[in-house]
Each structure stands twice: as C-alpha cells, then as structure tokens.
Amino acid sequence: MKSLLRNRLGSRRGNAMLEFGLASLILIPMFLGTFQFGYTFYVYNLMSAQVRAGTRYASLRTFRCSNSNGITAFKTAAKNVVIYGNPAGTGTNLIPGLTDPAKVDVEIKDSANNDADDTHVPATVYVRIINFTVDAIVGTYSFNGKPVMIFPYEGQYAPGESE
C-alpha cells in the first residue's frame, strides 16, 4: 500500500515545473508590458513637469528683443529650464534621453498669433516637446507636440534692450 501511494505522489513531481512554464508564458509579457507602460508614463510625467516649469519661467522672463540675439537667448533659456532645470543650462538633464534642445519648441506670440518681436508685444508663451522618443523594453513611443503648455506672458517687454 505504501509503495502504491509513493508511486502516485512520485508521478506528480513535474507538475509544478510544467505549470510554472505555462503560467510564465502569460505572466512575463504581462510584467514587461506593465513595466513599459509605467516607465513611459514616468518619462511623460517628468516631461510635463519640466515643460510647465519652462513655460512658467518664460512667461515671467524679460523679453529683450531689439535684435534676434535677444529672442534667441530668451528661447534658449526657456529650453534650458526644460532640459536642465535652470536657465544657464548647467548640470545633468532631468528627462532621460532628452539632451537635444531642438526637441523643445519655444514660441512667444502676440495677441494676433504673430511671432513677438520689437514691433509685436508678446501675449502668450508656448512650450512643447517635438519628435522625442522613449525607448522602452519592447518598443518605442514617440511624443510629437505633447506635452504642451500655454501661459499668458506676464513678464517685462523691453523692445529697446538686447541680451
């Protein structure tokens, strides 16, 4: 009787390994997908926070626009706030993979939606991410035009000054 019971239990030894193998075919892709979604959401949340900070900074910065150098310096400082967290552009980038300032679009517009300059008083600041891809485990996600922030311009307009 004992040997019959022992044989019956001995024939079940490989069941756990077989069940684990079958379950892992479902669980591993599910865990990878969850990680990929979470990481992409994390990067998007970082981008949203930094775009908001860059837009807030640009909306309060003095707009010196007597020449194109002043407008370029204005946009560069806002881009640096998005990428590095400070207008000087020093330190490490805060968003993983975002090192190219060309992927941050900064626009300052007047009330008629023209580019602000020494003849057009700024009314709105737009900051958005363009053509940025997040490399996750399984695939890549591309963000073009998002996240975007639009703030009213509240800074000082200085058409006769330059940087």
Rosetta constraint file for C-alpha pairs under 8 A:
AtomPair CA 1 CA 5 HARMONIC 6.35 0.50
AtomPair CA 2 CA 6 HARMONIC 6.13 0.50
AtomPair CA 3 CA 7 HARMONIC 6.12 0.50
AtomPair CA 4 CA 8 HARMONIC 6.32 0.50
AtomPair CA 5 CA 9 HARMONIC 6.40 0.50
AtomPair CA 6 CA 10 HARMONIC 5.98 0.50
AtomPair CA 7 CA 11 HARMONIC 6.19 0.50
AtomPair CA 8 CA 12 HARMONIC 7.15 0.50
AtomPair CA 9 CA 13 HARMONIC 7.19 0.50
AtomPair CA 14 CA 18 HARMONIC 6.20 0.50
AtomPair CA 15 CA 19 HARMONIC 6.03 0.50
AtomPair CA 16 CA 20 HARMONIC 6.06 0.50
AtomPair CA 17 CA 21 HARMONIC 6.19 0.50
AtomPair CA 18 CA 22 HARMONIC 6.32 0.50
AtomPair CA 19 CA 23 HARMONIC 6.03 0.50
AtomPair CA 20 CA 24 HARMONIC 5.89 0.50
AtomPair CA 21 CA 25 HARMONIC 6.64 0.50
AtomPair CA 22 CA 26 HARMONIC 7.36 0.50
AtomPair CA 23 CA 27 HARMONIC 6.09 0.50
AtomPair CA 24 CA 28 HARMONIC 5.48 0.50
AtomPair CA 25 CA 29 HARMONIC 7.10 0.50
AtomPair CA 26 CA 30 HARMONIC 6.36 0.50
AtomPair CA 27 CA 31 HARMONIC 6.07 0.50
AtomPair CA 28 CA 32 HARMONIC 6.17 0.50
AtomPair CA 29 CA 33 HARMONIC 6.01 0.50
AtomPair CA 30 CA 34 HARMONIC 6.17 0.50
AtomPair CA 31 CA 35 HARMONIC 6.13 0.50
AtomPair CA 32 CA 36 HARMONIC 6.03 0.50
AtomPair CA 32 CA 137 HARMONIC 7.23 0.50
AtomPair CA 32 CA 138 HARMONIC 7.81 0.50
AtomPair CA 33 CA 37 HARMONIC 6.08 0.50
AtomPair CA 33 CA 138 HARMONIC 7.88 0.50
AtomPair CA 34 CA 38 HARMONIC 6.05 0.50
AtomPair CA 35 CA 39 HARMONIC 6.02 0.50
AtomPair CA 36 CA 40 HARMONIC 6.12 0.50
AtomPair CA 36 CA 136 HARMONIC 5.61 0.50
AtomPair CA 36 CA 137 HARMONIC 6.08 0.50
AtomPair CA 36 CA 138 HARMONIC 7.38 0.50
AtomPair CA 37 CA 41 HARMONIC 6.04 0.50
AtomPair CA 38 CA 42 HARMONIC 6.03 0.50
AtomPair CA 39 CA 43 HARMONIC 6.26 0.50
AtomPair CA 39 CA 136 HARMONIC 7.28 0.50
AtomPair CA 40 CA 44 HARMONIC 6.14 0.50
AtomPair CA 40 CA 134 HARMONIC 6.71 0.50
AtomPair CA 40 CA 136 HARMONIC 7.10 0.50
AtomPair CA 40 CA 141 HARMONIC 7.63 0.50
AtomPair CA 41 CA 45 HARMONIC 6.03 0.50
AtomPair CA 42 CA 46 HARMONIC 6.29 0.50
AtomPair CA 43 CA 47 HARMONIC 6.17 0.50
AtomPair CA 43 CA 95 HARMONIC 6.74 0.50
AtomPair CA 43 CA 96 HARMONIC 7.20 0.50
AtomPair CA 43 CA 134 HARMONIC 7.71 0.50
AtomPair CA 44 CA 48 HARMONIC 6.11 0.50
AtomPair CA 44 CA 147 HARMONIC 7.64 0.50
AtomPair CA 45 CA 49 HARMONIC 6.27 0.50
AtomPair CA 46 CA 50 HARMONIC 6.18 0.50
AtomPair CA 46 CA 94 HARMONIC 7.80 0.50
AtomPair CA 46 CA 95 HARMONIC 6.30 0.50
AtomPair CA 47 CA 51 HARMONIC 5.90 0.50
AtomPair CA 47 CA 82 HARMONIC 7.89 0.50
AtomPair CA 47 CA 95 HARMONIC 6.53 0.50
AtomPair CA 47 CA 147 HARMONIC 6.92 0.50
AtomPair CA 48 CA 52 HARMONIC 6.08 0.50
AtomPair CA 48 CA 147 HARMONIC 5.66 0.50
AtomPair CA 48 CA 148 HARMONIC 7.65 0.50
AtomPair CA 49 CA 53 HARMONIC 6.24 0.50
AtomPair CA 50 CA 54 HARMONIC 6.07 0.50
AtomPair CA 50 CA 81 HARMONIC 7.26 0.50
AtomPair CA 50 CA 82 HARMONIC 4.74 0.50
AtomPair CA 50 CA 83 HARMONIC 7.20 0.50
AtomPair CA 50 CA 85 HARMONIC 7.29 0.50
AtomPair CA 51 CA 55 HARMONIC 6.05 0.50
AtomPair CA 51 CA 82 HARMONIC 5.46 0.50
AtomPair CA 51 CA 127 HARMONIC 6.33 0.50
AtomPair CA 51 CA 128 HARMONIC 6.69 0.50
AtomPair CA 51 CA 129 HARMONIC 7.82 0.50
AtomPair CA 51 CA 147 HARMONIC 7.15 0.50
AtomPair CA 51 CA 148 HARMONIC 6.94 0.50
AtomPair CA 51 CA 149 HARMONIC 6.59 0.50
AtomPair CA 52 CA 56 HARMONIC 6.05 0.50
AtomPair CA 52 CA 149 HARMONIC 6.07 0.50
AtomPair CA 53 CA 57 HARMONIC 6.10 0.50
AtomPair CA 53 CA 81 HARMONIC 6.90 0.50
AtomPair CA 53 CA 82 HARMONIC 6.65 0.50
AtomPair CA 53 CA 85 HARMONIC 7.87 0.50
AtomPair CA 54 CA 58 HARMONIC 6.10 0.50
AtomPair CA 54 CA 78 HARMONIC 5.11 0.50
AtomPair CA 54 CA 79 HARMONIC 6.70 0.50
AtomPair CA 54 CA 80 HARMONIC 7.85 0.50
AtomPair CA 54 CA 81 HARMONIC 5.06 0.50
AtomPair CA 54 CA 82 HARMONIC 4.93 0.50
AtomPair CA 54 CA 85 HARMONIC 8.00 0.50
AtomPair CA 54 CA 127 HARMONIC 7.21 0.50
AtomPair CA 55 CA 59 HARMONIC 5.99 0.50
AtomPair CA 55 CA 78 HARMONIC 7.01 0.50
AtomPair CA 55 CA 125 HARMONIC 6.62 0.50
AtomPair CA 55 CA 126 HARMONIC 6.78 0.50
AtomPair CA 55 CA 127 HARMONIC 5.79 0.50
AtomPair CA 55 CA 149 HARMONIC 6.47 0.50
AtomPair CA 55 CA 150 HARMONIC 7.07 0.50
AtomPair CA 55 CA 151 HARMONIC 6.55 0.50
AtomPair CA 56 CA 60 HARMONIC 6.55 0.50
AtomPair CA 56 CA 151 HARMONIC 7.01 0.50
AtomPair CA 57 CA 61 HARMONIC 6.13 0.50
AtomPair CA 57 CA 78 HARMONIC 6.61 0.50
AtomPair CA 57 CA 81 HARMONIC 7.57 0.50
AtomPair CA 58 CA 74 HARMONIC 7.43 0.50
AtomPair CA 58 CA 75 HARMONIC 7.88 0.50
AtomPair CA 58 CA 77 HARMONIC 7.95 0.50
AtomPair CA 58 CA 78 HARMONIC 5.58 0.50
AtomPair CA 58 CA 125 HARMONIC 6.89 0.50
AtomPair CA 58 CA 153 HARMONIC 7.76 0.50
AtomPair CA 59 CA 124 HARMONIC 7.59 0.50
AtomPair CA 59 CA 125 HARMONIC 6.05 0.50
AtomPair CA 59 CA 151 HARMONIC 6.38 0.50
AtomPair CA 59 CA 152 HARMONIC 6.44 0.50
AtomPair CA 59 CA 153 HARMONIC 4.46 0.50
AtomPair CA 59 CA 154 HARMONIC 5.57 0.50
AtomPair CA 59 CA 155 HARMONIC 5.87 0.50
AtomPair CA 60 CA 153 HARMONIC 6.67 0.50
AtomPair CA 60 CA 154 HARMONIC 5.37 0.50
AtomPair CA 60 CA 155 HARMONIC 4.07 0.50
AtomPair CA 60 CA 156 HARMONIC 7.43 0.50
AtomPair CA 61 CA 74 HARMONIC 7.83 0.50
AtomPair CA 61 CA 155 HARMONIC 5.20 0.50
AtomPair CA 61 CA 156 HARMONIC 6.93 0.50
AtomPair CA 62 CA 155 HARMONIC 5.31 0.50
AtomPair CA 62 CA 156 HARMONIC 4.61 0.50
AtomPair CA 62 CA 157 HARMONIC 6.02 0.50
AtomPair CA 62 CA 158 HARMONIC 6.84 0.50
AtomPair CA 63 CA 70 HARMONIC 7.55 0.50
AtomPair CA 63 CA 71 HARMONIC 7.30 0.50
AtomPair CA 63 CA 74 HARMONIC 6.75 0.50
AtomPair CA 63 CA 155 HARMONIC 7.09 0.50
AtomPair CA 63 CA 156 HARMONIC 6.20 0.50
AtomPair CA 63 CA 157 HARMONIC 5.06 0.50
AtomPair CA 63 CA 158 HARMONIC 5.72 0.50
AtomPair CA 63 CA 159 HARMONIC 7.50 0.50
AtomPair CA 64 CA 70 HARMONIC 5.29 0.50
AtomPair CA 64 CA 71 HARMONIC 6.77 0.50
AtomPair CA 64 CA 74 HARMONIC 7.72 0.50
AtomPair CA 64 CA 157 HARMONIC 6.71 0.50
AtomPair CA 64 CA 158 HARMONIC 4.84 0.50
AtomPair CA 64 CA 159 HARMONIC 5.75 0.50
AtomPair CA 64 CA 160 HARMONIC 7.13 0.50
AtomPair CA 64 CA 161 HARMONIC 5.08 0.50
AtomPair CA 64 CA 162 HARMONIC 5.12 0.50
AtomPair CA 64 CA 163 HARMONIC 6.54 0.50
AtomPair CA 65 CA 69 HARMONIC 7.68 0.50
AtomPair CA 65 CA 70 HARMONIC 5.00 0.50
AtomPair CA 65 CA 71 HARMONIC 5.52 0.50
AtomPair CA 65 CA 117 HARMONIC 5.62 0.50
AtomPair CA 65 CA 118 HARMONIC 5.43 0.50
AtomPair CA 65 CA 158 HARMONIC 6.61 0.50
AtomPair CA 65 CA 159 HARMONIC 5.01 0.50
AtomPair CA 65 CA 160 HARMONIC 6.88 0.50
AtomPair CA 65 CA 161 HARMONIC 6.32 0.50
AtomPair CA 65 CA 162 HARMONIC 5.90 0.50
AtomPair CA 66 CA 70 HARMONIC 6.88 0.50
AtomPair CA 66 CA 117 HARMONIC 7.60 0.50
AtomPair CA 66 CA 118 HARMONIC 5.73 0.50
AtomPair CA 66 CA 158 HARMONIC 7.90 0.50
AtomPair CA 66 CA 159 HARMONIC 5.20 0.50
AtomPair CA 66 CA 160 HARMONIC 5.06 0.50
AtomPair CA 66 CA 161 HARMONIC 5.48 0.50
AtomPair CA 66 CA 162 HARMONIC 5.44 0.50
AtomPair CA 67 CA 71 HARMONIC 7.15 0.50
AtomPair CA 67 CA 118 HARMONIC 7.91 0.50
AtomPair CA 67 CA 162 HARMONIC 6.43 0.50
AtomPair CA 68 CA 72 HARMONIC 6.13 0.50
AtomPair CA 69 CA 73 HARMONIC 6.03 0.50
AtomPair CA 69 CA 162 HARMONIC 7.21 0.50
AtomPair CA 69 CA 163 HARMONIC 6.74 0.50
AtomPair CA 70 CA 74 HARMONIC 6.16 0.50
AtomPair CA 70 CA 162 HARMONIC 5.14 0.50
AtomPair CA 70 CA 163 HARMONIC 4.91 0.50
AtomPair CA 71 CA 75 HARMONIC 6.32 0.50
AtomPair CA 71 CA 117 HARMONIC 7.55 0.50
AtomPair CA 72 CA 76 HARMONIC 6.01 0.50
AtomPair CA 73 CA 77 HARMONIC 6.04 0.50
AtomPair CA 73 CA 163 HARMONIC 7.02 0.50
AtomPair CA 74 CA 78 HARMONIC 6.46 0.50
AtomPair CA 75 CA 79 HARMONIC 6.17 0.50
AtomPair CA 75 CA 106 HARMONIC 5.82 0.50
AtomPair CA 75 CA 107 HARMONIC 7.54 0.50
AtomPair CA 76 CA 80 HARMONIC 6.10 0.50
AtomPair CA 76 CA 87 HARMONIC 7.79 0.50
AtomPair CA 77 CA 81 HARMONIC 6.35 0.50
AtomPair CA 77 CA 86 HARMONIC 7.81 0.50
AtomPair CA 77 CA 87 HARMONIC 4.43 0.50
AtomPair CA 77 CA 88 HARMONIC 6.60 0.50
AtomPair CA 77 CA 89 HARMONIC 7.45 0.50
AtomPair CA 78 CA 82 HARMONIC 6.50 0.50
AtomPair CA 78 CA 87 HARMONIC 6.40 0.50
AtomPair CA 78 CA 106 HARMONIC 7.17 0.50
AtomPair CA 79 CA 83 HARMONIC 6.25 0.50
AtomPair CA 79 CA 87 HARMONIC 7.71 0.50
AtomPair CA 79 CA 101 HARMONIC 6.26 0.50
AtomPair CA 79 CA 104 HARMONIC 6.10 0.50
AtomPair CA 79 CA 105 HARMONIC 7.62 0.50
AtomPair CA 79 CA 106 HARMONIC 7.09 0.50
AtomPair CA 80 CA 84 HARMONIC 5.41 0.50
AtomPair CA 80 CA 85 HARMONIC 6.58 0.50
AtomPair CA 80 CA 86 HARMONIC 5.98 0.50
AtomPair CA 80 CA 87 HARMONIC 5.10 0.50
AtomPair CA 80 CA 88 HARMONIC 6.57 0.50
AtomPair CA 80 CA 89 HARMONIC 4.74 0.50
AtomPair CA 80 CA 101 HARMONIC 7.59 0.50
AtomPair CA 81 CA 85 HARMONIC 4.18 0.50
AtomPair CA 81 CA 86 HARMONIC 4.46 0.50
AtomPair CA 81 CA 87 HARMONIC 5.05 0.50
AtomPair CA 81 CA 88 HARMONIC 7.97 0.50
AtomPair CA 81 CA 89 HARMONIC 7.10 0.50
AtomPair CA 82 CA 86 HARMONIC 7.85 0.50
AtomPair CA 82 CA 104 HARMONIC 7.75 0.50
AtomPair CA 83 CA 89 HARMONIC 7.66 0.50
AtomPair CA 83 CA 93 HARMONIC 5.33 0.50
AtomPair CA 83 CA 94 HARMONIC 5.99 0.50
AtomPair CA 83 CA 95 HARMONIC 6.69 0.50
AtomPair CA 83 CA 98 HARMONIC 6.80 0.50
AtomPair CA 83 CA 99 HARMONIC 6.91 0.50
AtomPair CA 83 CA 101 HARMONIC 7.52 0.50
AtomPair CA 84 CA 89 HARMONIC 5.65 0.50
AtomPair CA 84 CA 90 HARMONIC 6.47 0.50
AtomPair CA 84 CA 91 HARMONIC 6.28 0.50
AtomPair CA 84 CA 92 HARMONIC 6.02 0.50
AtomPair CA 84 CA 93 HARMONIC 4.64 0.50
AtomPair CA 84 CA 94 HARMONIC 5.69 0.50
AtomPair CA 85 CA 89 HARMONIC 7.60 0.50
AtomPair CA 85 CA 93 HARMONIC 7.81 0.50
AtomPair CA 85 CA 94 HARMONIC 7.08 0.50
AtomPair CA 86 CA 90 HARMONIC 7.01 0.50
AtomPair CA 93 CA 98 HARMONIC 6.96 0.50
AtomPair CA 93 CA 99 HARMONIC 6.56 0.50
AtomPair CA 94 CA 98 HARMONIC 7.97 0.50
AtomPair CA 97 CA 134 HARMONIC 7.45 0.50
AtomPair CA 98 CA 103 HARMONIC 7.66 0.50
AtomPair CA 98 CA 132 HARMONIC 7.50 0.50
AtomPair CA 100 CA 104 HARMONIC 7.82 0.50
AtomPair CA 103 CA 129 HARMONIC 5.72 0.50
AtomPair CA 103 CA 130 HARMONIC 4.98 0.50
AtomPair CA 103 CA 131 HARMONIC 6.18 0.50
AtomPair CA 103 CA 132 HARMONIC 6.42 0.50
AtomPair CA 104 CA 127 HARMONIC 7.07 0.50
AtomPair CA 104 CA 128 HARMONIC 5.89 0.50
AtomPair CA 104 CA 129 HARMONIC 4.75 0.50
AtomPair CA 104 CA 130 HARMONIC 6.10 0.50
AtomPair CA 105 CA 126 HARMONIC 7.80 0.50
AtomPair CA 105 CA 127 HARMONIC 5.57 0.50
AtomPair CA 105 CA 128 HARMONIC 5.23 0.50
AtomPair CA 105 CA 129 HARMONIC 6.11 0.50
AtomPair CA 105 CA 130 HARMONIC 6.73 0.50
AtomPair CA 106 CA 125 HARMONIC 7.36 0.50
AtomPair CA 106 CA 126 HARMONIC 5.72 0.50
AtomPair CA 106 CA 127 HARMONIC 4.59 0.50
AtomPair CA 106 CA 128 HARMONIC 6.77 0.50
AtomPair CA 107 CA 115 HARMONIC 7.33 0.50
AtomPair CA 107 CA 125 HARMONIC 5.83 0.50
AtomPair CA 107 CA 126 HARMONIC 5.03 0.50
AtomPair CA 107 CA 127 HARMONIC 6.48 0.50
AtomPair CA 108 CA 115 HARMONIC 6.04 0.50
AtomPair CA 108 CA 116 HARMONIC 5.72 0.50
AtomPair CA 108 CA 122 HARMONIC 6.26 0.50
AtomPair CA 108 CA 123 HARMONIC 7.45 0.50
AtomPair CA 108 CA 124 HARMONIC 5.79 0.50
AtomPair CA 108 CA 125 HARMONIC 4.53 0.50
AtomPair CA 108 CA 126 HARMONIC 6.27 0.50
AtomPair CA 109 CA 113 HARMONIC 5.19 0.50
AtomPair CA 109 CA 114 HARMONIC 5.32 0.50
AtomPair CA 109 CA 115 HARMONIC 4.59 0.50
AtomPair CA 109 CA 116 HARMONIC 4.88 0.50
AtomPair CA 109 CA 121 HARMONIC 7.94 0.50
AtomPair CA 109 CA 122 HARMONIC 5.37 0.50
AtomPair CA 109 CA 123 HARMONIC 5.91 0.50
AtomPair CA 109 CA 124 HARMONIC 5.27 0.50
AtomPair CA 109 CA 125 HARMONIC 6.42 0.50
AtomPair CA 110 CA 114 HARMONIC 5.42 0.50
AtomPair CA 110 CA 115 HARMONIC 6.32 0.50
AtomPair CA 110 CA 116 HARMONIC 5.37 0.50
AtomPair CA 110 CA 120 HARMONIC 5.89 0.50
AtomPair CA 110 CA 121 HARMONIC 5.47 0.50
AtomPair CA 110 CA 122 HARMONIC 4.36 0.50
AtomPair CA 110 CA 123 HARMONIC 4.65 0.50
AtomPair CA 110 CA 124 HARMONIC 6.40 0.50
AtomPair CA 111 CA 121 HARMONIC 7.82 0.50
AtomPair CA 111 CA 122 HARMONIC 7.21 0.50
AtomPair CA 111 CA 123 HARMONIC 5.46 0.50
AtomPair CA 111 CA 124 HARMONIC 7.38 0.50
AtomPair CA 114 CA 120 HARMONIC 7.35 0.50
AtomPair CA 115 CA 120 HARMONIC 7.22 0.50
AtomPair CA 115 CA 122 HARMONIC 7.96 0.50
AtomPair CA 116 CA 120 HARMONIC 4.79 0.50
AtomPair CA 116 CA 121 HARMONIC 5.82 0.50
AtomPair CA 116 CA 122 HARMONIC 5.08 0.50
AtomPair CA 117 CA 121 HARMONIC 6.82 0.50
AtomPair CA 117 CA 122 HARMONIC 7.56 0.50
AtomPair CA 117 CA 159 HARMONIC 7.26 0.50
AtomPair CA 118 CA 158 HARMONIC 7.99 0.50
AtomPair CA 118 CA 159 HARMONIC 4.60 0.50
AtomPair CA 118 CA 160 HARMONIC 7.37 0.50
AtomPair CA 119 CA 159 HARMONIC 7.62 0.50
AtomPair CA 121 CA 157 HARMONIC 7.09 0.50
AtomPair CA 122 CA 153 HARMONIC 6.38 0.50
AtomPair CA 122 CA 157 HARMONIC 7.35 0.50
AtomPair CA 123 CA 152 HARMONIC 5.80 0.50
AtomPair CA 123 CA 153 HARMONIC 4.97 0.50
AtomPair CA 123 CA 154 HARMONIC 7.84 0.50
AtomPair CA 124 CA 150 HARMONIC 6.84 0.50
AtomPair CA 124 CA 151 HARMONIC 5.81 0.50
AtomPair CA 124 CA 152 HARMONIC 4.40 0.50
AtomPair CA 124 CA 153 HARMONIC 4.90 0.50
AtomPair CA 125 CA 150 HARMONIC 5.67 0.50
AtomPair CA 125 CA 151 HARMONIC 5.35 0.50
AtomPair CA 125 CA 152 HARMONIC 6.13 0.50
AtomPair CA 125 CA 153 HARMONIC 5.96 0.50
AtomPair CA 126 CA 148 HARMONIC 7.14 0.50
AtomPair CA 126 CA 149 HARMONIC 5.85 0.50
AtomPair CA 126 CA 150 HARMONIC 4.68 0.50
AtomPair CA 126 CA 151 HARMONIC 6.76 0.50
AtomPair CA 127 CA 148 HARMONIC 5.72 0.50
AtomPair CA 127 CA 149 HARMONIC 5.50 0.50
AtomPair CA 127 CA 150 HARMONIC 6.73 0.50
AtomPair CA 128 CA 145 HARMONIC 5.64 0.50
AtomPair CA 128 CA 146 HARMONIC 5.96 0.50
AtomPair CA 128 CA 147 HARMONIC 5.74 0.50
AtomPair CA 128 CA 148 HARMONIC 4.20 0.50
AtomPair CA 128 CA 149 HARMONIC 6.49 0.50
AtomPair CA 129 CA 143 HARMONIC 7.04 0.50
AtomPair CA 129 CA 144 HARMONIC 6.21 0.50
AtomPair CA 129 CA 145 HARMONIC 5.37 0.50
AtomPair CA 129 CA 146 HARMONIC 5.59 0.50
AtomPair CA 129 CA 147 HARMONIC 6.06 0.50
AtomPair CA 129 CA 148 HARMONIC 6.80 0.50
AtomPair CA 130 CA 143 HARMONIC 6.49 0.50
AtomPair CA 130 CA 144 HARMONIC 4.30 0.50
AtomPair CA 130 CA 145 HARMONIC 5.02 0.50
AtomPair CA 130 CA 146 HARMONIC 7.10 0.50
AtomPair CA 131 CA 142 HARMONIC 6.58 0.50
AtomPair CA 131 CA 143 HARMONIC 5.85 0.50
AtomPair CA 131 CA 144 HARMONIC 4.69 0.50
AtomPair CA 131 CA 145 HARMONIC 7.57 0.50
AtomPair CA 132 CA 142 HARMONIC 5.65 0.50
AtomPair CA 132 CA 143 HARMONIC 5.19 0.50
AtomPair CA 132 CA 144 HARMONIC 6.44 0.50
AtomPair CA 133 CA 140 HARMONIC 6.31 0.50
AtomPair CA 133 CA 141 HARMONIC 5.39 0.50
AtomPair CA 133 CA 142 HARMONIC 4.21 0.50
AtomPair CA 133 CA 143 HARMONIC 6.07 0.50
AtomPair CA 134 CA 140 HARMONIC 5.47 0.50
AtomPair CA 134 CA 141 HARMONIC 5.19 0.50
AtomPair CA 134 CA 142 HARMONIC 6.39 0.50
AtomPair CA 135 CA 139 HARMONIC 6.43 0.50
AtomPair CA 135 CA 140 HARMONIC 4.58 0.50
AtomPair CA 135 CA 141 HARMONIC 6.76 0.50
AtomPair CA 136 CA 140 HARMONIC 5.62 0.50
AtomPair CA 136 CA 141 HARMONIC 7.65 0.50
AtomPair CA 143 CA 147 HARMONIC 7.74 0.50
